[in-house]
Amino acid sequence: MIKTHAEMEREVRQKMRGGQGSVEIVHIFRPQELKGKVRLMAHLRLEKGSSIGFHVHEGEEEVFYILRGAGMVSEGAEPRRVTAGDAVLTGGGAGHAIENPGDEPLEFMATILTY
């Protein structure tokens, strides 16, 4: 299946999971389009000052792959800086948050696998 960028569903969420600002989400594939156990496969964009609040992944794991910009990811202890080419894996009851404190947009791929 080939799905063009124009065919992908887009949405903007305000204060996602208790975060700040807005998050633009481009749904690359919806779960019903895939045979695997996937809840989300999307490209996310956070403008300066925007964030996704801390949330837990129970019975699933989420992968972030940073495409552009820099951000801060919190997984419990000290927040860590992530930049293009970095990846984050969170699951098994652990939680995380991500924010964009920089001047340019933070863009990343997010995939949530369920088990």
Buried (B, 14 or more C-beta within 10 A) or exposed (E): EEEEEEEBEEEEBEBBBEBBBBBBBBBBBBBEEEEEEBBBBBBBBBBEEBBBBBBEBEEBBBBBBBBEBBBBBBBEEEBEEBEEEBEBBBBEEBBBBBBBBBEEBBBBBBBBBBE
